């Protein structure tokens, strides 16, 4: 008789290459999806139950009163009795985050972008301090009863994203120049951000979860945004520290990065990243399989730039089959993950999970 696994066991087996009964399912969605597609989402989850759950960790956000004063008269500015806040899923407008960076969101359900970096110049670096008060109020309490009640694999998110945090603080062009010149001020800012990240992971380490996630968007459509040499000098040691803390806590290390990141796959494997969520269809999928199959778990994803956004359900199924033909030998190392964007047809998301449910022999026969 077929072995019936719990979701948590299924993910563990996928991560350790011990033959899960099927690829575990995970779904990401932009904030507007539960508002715009409530019934379709419920139907999808009923047909294809997810194997992942998110740890209910609370980040109590703090007011940045000084930053708020400059914008509080702006009718587009997001205010609340407590001061600046992260916008709700249907928010459009401007807000200031806890690091003092001003953001603008133009579309409901989207994150937006920084329009005023906190440290566009270096004059304030000597007095700059991260929002440690935010970490002091992290509440892990709800995670413990939640973990005991669920049989799903529980993932704890973090806000650890050193490259992106630097970009928000400095602005993209400034940061690229800083990295190229290896400016002393940049090295100091990296140290400041890294110490904040280490403290956050140390606080999160006891959370009731199976894995902790960190992230950075490193790729363009064709390569890393910086040279692999600079990445290895400046950022790889930071990531190694993050993986060490996560593993010392007995948890898996999950990492997300958009874009073409093939150049750092061997580095991610070396420092102990257990699962990577990356845009496979920006890269040579078959080449990745030849080099790294069996060494790291692919936490998705399926082509959201073309197939999911503009293709037919058949196009989406073919995309899934391509990944499976390259990597799927039944031993694991694959997670059936995709992202539901605001304009992605519901039928295309359904097609992702339908194709992952096809028998492996059938997938191999199709070309």
N, C-alpha and C positions, 0 to 999 in steps of 0.2 A: 504494500500500500504506500502511496505517496506520503512523505513526511510533511506534517503540517507544522509550520513555524510561527512563533509570535513575531510581530513586526520588529521588535527589538533584536531577537535572535537573527532574523533575516538580515538586518543591517550589519550586525556584528560579523556574520558569516561573509557578507559581501566585502567588508573592509579587511578581513583576514584571509580572503581567498579560500574559503572552506565550503564552497558549494551551496549558496542559498537556493531555496526552492524556486525563486524567481528574482528578478531585479527589484529592489525596494523602490517604492514610489515617493517622490517629493514634488511639491508644487509651490512655486513662487508666484506672487501676483502683485501688480501695482495696487496702490491704495484704493483706486476707484472701482476695482472689480467687484468687491462685495456689495458696493452700492448699485452698480449698473447691471450686474449679472447675478443677482442673488439666487434666483431659482435655478439657473443653469449651473451655477457653482455647486449648489446642493445636489443636483442630479449627478454631476460628475463625481463628486466625492462619495456618493452612495454607490455608484457603479465601480469606482476605482478607489477604495479606501487608501489613505496615505499611511506610510509606515513611520513618518517623522512627526514629532511634536516639538514645539518651542517652549523652553523653560520660562515660566512666568517670573522673570526677574524685573524688578522695578527700579528705574532710574528716575529719581525725583529731581526735576529740573529746577535750577535756581535762576532768579531774576538777575539780569545784567542792567541795573538801573542807569548807569552812566551811558551805556550804548543806547538804551531806550530813549533817553532824552532827545537825541538828535532826530528821532523819527516818530515820536509819539503823536505828532500832529498830522502825520501822513495818513490819509484815509485808506491807503492800501496796506498799511502796516498791521501785522497780526499782533493784537494785544490781548492781555488777559489780566485779571486782578493781580496775579503774581508777577507780571512783567512779560518779557519776551518768551515765546514758547515755540516748540516745534509745531508746524501747522497740522491741522486735521486732514484726513484724506481728500476732502473736497475744497481745501484751501487754495486760493490764488492771491498772491500779494507778496509782501516783503516781511522779513523777520530777521532778528539777530540771534545767532546761536550762543551757547554758553562760553565759547571761546572768543566772542566779540566780533565774529565775521558776519557781515550783512548778506542775506540771501534774497533771491527773487524767484518766485514760482509763477509760471505763466499758464500751467495746465493742471487741472485737478488730478490728484493721484500721482503727480510727478514730484521728484525731490527738489528740482530747481537748481540754481547755480549761484556761486558767490559773486556778488557784484562789487563788494568793497572788502578786500582782505584786511585782516586785523593788523598785519605787520608788513604792509606794502613797502615801508621804509624800515631801516634797522634802528632808528633812533630810540624806539621804545623797547628794544630787546632786553636791555639791562634790567628793566622793571617788569617784564612780562612774566606771568605765571599762569599755568594751566588751571582749569576750574576743579581743583582738588575737592572742593566742597561737594561736587557732584558725586564723586566716588564715595565720600563718607556716608552718603545716604542711599547707597545701593542696598536693596532689601532682597536677600536670598530666601527669606522665610517661606514664601508661597511655593518655592520649587520642591520642597521636601514632600508635602502631602500630594502634590501633583504627580511627582515621579512614582510614588507608591500606588497611585490610582490608575496609572496608564501602563499598557504593555508596549507602547510605541517607543522608538528610539528618540531620546530627548536631546535636542541640540540647544546649547546656550549661545546666544549672539553676544558679541562685544562691540565696542566702538573703536577697537584697535585697528587703525589704518594709517600707518605712519606717513607714507608718501602722500596720500590724499589729504591728511591733516596739514602737512606742510604746504601743499598746494592751496588749500583754503586760506591758510594764514598768510602766505606770501603772494599768491596769484601765480598762474601758470607760467607766464613769461619770465617773471622774476625768478621762480624756482628753477626753471631750466638753465638760466644763466648762472645761478648759484651752484648748481651741480656741475656745470661745465668748468667753472672756475675753482670749484672746491673751496668756496669762501669759508673763512674761519667762523663767521657769524652763522652760516648754515650748519656747520658741525655743532655749534653750541645749541642751536634750535633743535636739531635732531636729538641731542642728548636730553633736552628738556621734554620733548614729546615722548621719547622712549621711556624715560623714567615714569612719566604719567601712565603709559601703557603697561609697563611692568607692574605698577601698583594696582591698576585695574585688574589684570589677570590674577594677581595674588589674591585679591578680594573675591574674584569669581571662582577661584580654584575649588572651594568646598561646595559649590552649587550641586544640587541633585540633578545631574545630567550625564549623558554618555559622551558628549563631545562639546568643545568650545570652538567657536568660529572667529577668525579674524580675516581681514580683507584689504585689498588695494587694487585699483584698476591700473594695470601696467602696460597694456598693449595698445598699439594702433592697429590698423587693419593688416599691417604687414610685418611688424616688428615691435620690439620694446620701445617705449617712449625715450628711454635713455640707453646707453650702451650696456651690454652685460657686464663689462668690466666695472663700470661705475655702480651698477646694481650690486655686484658682489662685494664691492668695497664698502658701500654705504648702508645697504639694507639687508643683505643676507645675514649678517651677524645679529641684527635685531630680530629677524624671523626665527633664527635658531634659538634665541632666548625665549621667544613666545612658545615655540614647540616644546622646549624643555619644561617650562612651567606647566603647560597643559598635560604633558605626559607624566610628570611627577605627581600630578593630581589623579592619575589613573584614567585619563580621558583621551579620546581621539582628538587630533588637531585637524580642523576643517579650514580650508582657505578658498577665497573667491577672488578671481581677477578677470576683468573683461579684456578682450583684444587678443592679439597674437603674442603668446608668451612661451612658445616652444623653446626658446633659448634658455629659460630658467627651469624647465621641467626637471632636469637632472639635479639642480640645486635644491628644489623643493623636496625631491625624494631623499636627497642626502641629509637634509636637516630634520626630516621626520614628519613632513606633512602627510597625513593619512588619506585625505580626500581633497581633490581640487575641483572647484567649479569654474570652468573656463569655456570660452567660446570656441569649441572644437572646429566649427565650420569656417573660422578665420585661418585655420592651420591645415596642414596636411594630415588628415586623420589616419591614413594608412601608415605614414611615416612615424607618427606618434606610437601607433600600435607596435610597429617593428622594434622601436627603441625602448618603450616603457611599459608595455603590457605586462601585467602581473606585479608591477612595482609600486603602483599608486592607484587608488580608486578614483574613477571619473565620476564626479558628483554632477551628472549632466554635462553639457546641456544640449538641446536641439536648436537648430538654426533659427534664431528669432529675428535676424536681420532680413532673411529672404523667405524661407519655407513657411515659418509660422505667420509672418506678417502678410505675405502676398501670395503664398502658394495655396494649393488645394489640399484637402485631407490626404489624397494619394501622394502628393509631393512630400507631405510631412511623414507619412509612413515610410516612404523611400529613404528619407533622411535618417530615421531611427534605424532602419535596416542596415544602412551603411555603417553606422556606429557599431551595431551588433556584429556585422560580418567581420569588422576589423578587430574587435576586442572580446566578443562574447564566446567563450569556450565552456561556459557552464560553471566555472570555478568561482566567479565573483568579480570584484573590482569594478562594478558598474552600478550606478544608481539612476533610476528612470526619473530624471528631473527635467522640468522645463519652466519657462516663465510666461505667465499670462499677462500680456500688456493690454493697455486700455482698448486698443483697436484690433486685437487678435481675435479672429473668429472662434467662437466656442467649439465648432466642429474640428478645428485644427488642434486644439488642446486635447480633445477626446481622442483624436487620431494618434497622438503621441502615446498615450497609455494603451490604446488598442494594439499598436504595433509592438510595444514592449511585452504584451501578453501573448504574442504569437509563439508557437513552439520553435525552438532553436533550429531544428532540422528544416522546418519550412522556411525560415529566414535564410538559411545557407543556400537553399535551392533557388531562391529568387535573386535576380541580378538586375 
